[in-house]
Amino acid sequence: MTDPRNDELQALVFKNRGALLALPAAVLAAFGKPSAASVALGLPIAIAGELIRCWAVGYSGVTTRGDHVEAPKLVTAGPYAHVRNPLYVGNFVTALGFSIAFTGRNSGAKKLALIAGSLATMVAVYATIIPHEEQFLRSQFGDAFDRYCERVPPLVPQAEPAPDPQGKWDPAVIRDAESTTFATFGAMLAVLFLKSLKA
């Protein structure tokens, strides 16, 4: 039996996940000191993370933006055949890329603190909301979700896709579903550019 207080906390964190994950971005923007080398290394990683998100959103659709968990169907195709949480993998890769890009001229200790702090915040948020999401999915899809969990890992992608994929990719939903993410990504790029000019 689940603890209602824990359920409430998970639901609260899920509802406010965007704001919570914006905190490390704001800290990087405020205290990061990019260099040409760090931008050249980190920016392609950040872009790769956003491409992973777009791939996943094309399958999952706009329901990923809600304040509470929604899933009209169980999607197991595309990136979901390799990992159960491809959106979060994409976010983590993007955060890693921006953390590297923003900290090229920071001292070793400050660079480590900024990168580790950014990624640790993401881990804490996802460690809280993934069980909340999976509890919902299990209540909605029962044995089908359990079988999916047996075949596909939660966070570290497997090379071989799981069999019997369900779902189709629809690129038309990406613009609507990712508008906030695109705006945030663009803002981070703008700050990175402005800080690089001051280097």
C-alpha positions in Angstrom: 0.0 0.0 0.0 1.4 3.4 -1.0 1.8 6.3 1.5 -0.7 9.1 0.6 1.8 11.7 1.7 4.4 10.3 -0.7 1.8 10.3 -3.4 1.0 13.9 -2.8 4.7 14.9 -2.9 5.2 13.0 -6.1 2.2 14.7 -7.7 3.4 18.1 -6.5 6.8 17.6 -7.9 5.3 16.3 -11.2 3.1 19.3 -11.5 6.0 21.7 -10.9 8.7 19.7 -12.7 9.2 22.4 -15.3 10.0 25.1 -12.7 12.2 22.8 -10.7 14.2 21.8 -13.7 14.5 25.5 -14.7 16.5 26.2 -11.5 19.8 24.6 -12.6 19.4 26.3 -16.0 19.1 29.6 -14.2 22.1 28.9 -12.1 24.2 28.0 -15.1 23.0 31.2 -16.9 24.0 33.3 -13.8 27.3 31.8 -12.8 28.6 30.0 -15.9 31.6 31.3 -17.8 31.7 29.6 -21.3 34.7 29.3 -23.5 34.8 28.7 -27.2 36.1 25.1 -26.5 33.3 24.4 -24.0 30.6 25.6 -26.3 32.0 23.6 -29.2 32.0 20.5 -27.0 28.8 21.0 -25.1 26.4 22.5 -27.6 26.3 19.4 -29.9 25.5 17.3 -26.9 22.6 19.7 -25.9 21.2 19.6 -29.4 21.4 15.7 -29.4 19.4 15.7 -26.2 16.7 17.9 -27.8 16.6 15.7 -30.9 16.0 12.7 -28.6 13.1 14.6 -27.0 11.6 15.4 -30.4 11.8 11.8 -31.4 10.0 10.8 -28.2 7.4 13.5 -28.4 6.5 12.5 -31.9 5.3 9.2 -30.4 3.9 10.4 -27.0 2.2 13.6 -28.2 1.1 16.7 -26.3 0.0 14.8 -23.2 3.5 15.0 -21.8 2.9 18.7 -21.0 0.1 18.3 -18.5 0.0 19.1 -14.8 -1.0 15.5 -14.1 -0.1 12.2 -15.7 -2.0 11.3 -18.8 -1.7 8.4 -21.2 -4.5 7.7 -23.7 -2.5 4.7 -24.9 0.6 2.7 -24.0 3.3 3.7 -26.4 6.2 1.2 -26.9 7.5 2.1 -30.3 10.4 4.4 -31.5 12.6 5.4 -28.5 10.1 3.8 -26.1 11.2 0.4 -27.5 14.8 1.2 -26.2 14.1 3.0 -22.9 10.9 3.7 -20.9 11.7 7.3 -20.3 13.3 8.7 -23.4 12.0 12.3 -22.7 14.0 12.3 -19.5 17.0 10.8 -21.1 16.9 13.6 -23.7 16.5 16.2 -21.0 19.5 14.7 -19.1 21.7 14.8 -22.3 20.6 18.4 -23.0 21.4 19.4 -19.4 24.8 17.7 -19.6 25.6 19.5 -22.9 24.6 23.0 -21.5 26.5 22.3 -18.3 29.6 21.6 -20.2 29.0 24.6 -22.6 28.5 27.1 -19.8 31.4 26.2 -17.6 34.5 26.3 -19.8 36.2 29.2 -17.9 34.9 28.4 -14.4 37.5 27.1 -12.0 37.7 23.3 -11.6 35.8 23.3 -8.3 33.1 25.7 -9.5 32.8 23.8 -12.8 32.3 20.5 -10.9 29.8 22.1 -8.6 27.7 23.6 -11.4 27.7 20.4 -13.5 27.1 18.1 -10.6 24.4 20.3 -9.1 22.6 20.6 -12.4 22.5 16.9 -13.0 21.8 16.0 -9.4 18.7 18.2 -9.5 17.5 16.4 -12.5 18.1 13.0 -10.9 16.2 14.1 -7.8 13.2 15.3 -9.7 13.1 12.2 -11.9 13.6 9.8 -9.0 10.5 11.4 -7.5 8.2 11.6 -10.6 9.0 8.3 -12.4 7.4 6.1 -9.7 4.4 8.4 -9.8 4.1 8.0 -13.6 4.6 4.3 -13.5 2.0 3.8 -10.8 -0.5 5.6 -13.0 0.5 3.6 -16.1 0.2 0.3 -14.2 -3.2 1.3 -13.0 -4.2 2.2 -16.6 -2.6 -0.7 -18.6 -2.1 -3.4 -16.0 -0.3 -6.5 -17.3 0.6 -4.8 -20.6 2.6 -2.2 -18.7 4.2 -4.9 -16.5 5.3 -6.8 -19.6 6.7 -3.6 -21.1 8.7 -3.0 -18.0 10.1 -6.5 -18.2 11.4 -5.9 -21.7 12.5 -2.3 -21.6 14.9 -0.6 -19.0 13.8 2.6 -17.3 16.7 5.0 -18.0 19.7 3.3 -19.7 18.7 2.6 -23.3 19.1 -0.9 -24.7 20.6 -1.3 -28.2 18.0 -3.9 -29.4 14.5 -2.6 -29.5 11.8 -4.5 -27.7 9.5 -6.6 -29.9 5.9 -5.8 -30.8 6.1 -1.9 -30.8 2.9 0.0 -30.4 2.5 3.6 -31.6 3.3 5.7 -34.6 5.5 8.8 -35.0 3.6 12.0 -35.8 6.0 14.9 -36.4 3.0 17.3 -36.5 2.6 17.3 -32.7 6.2 18.3 -32.1 5.7 22.0 -32.6 2.8 22.2 -30.1 4.2 19.8 -27.6 7.7 21.2 -27.6 7.0 25.0 -27.9 8.0 25.6 -24.2 11.1 23.5 -24.6 12.1 25.2 -27.8 11.7 28.6 -26.1 13.8 27.5 -23.1 16.5 26.0 -25.4 16.5 29.3 -27.4 16.9 31.4 -24.3 19.8 29.2 -23.1 21.4 29.6 -26.5 21.0 33.4 -26.3 22.5 33.6 -22.9 25.4 31.3 -24.0 26.0 33.6 -27.0 26.0 36.8 -24.9 28.3 35.3 -22.2 30.7 34.0 -24.9 31.0 37.6 -26.3 32.2 38.7 -22.9 34.9 36.0 -22.7 
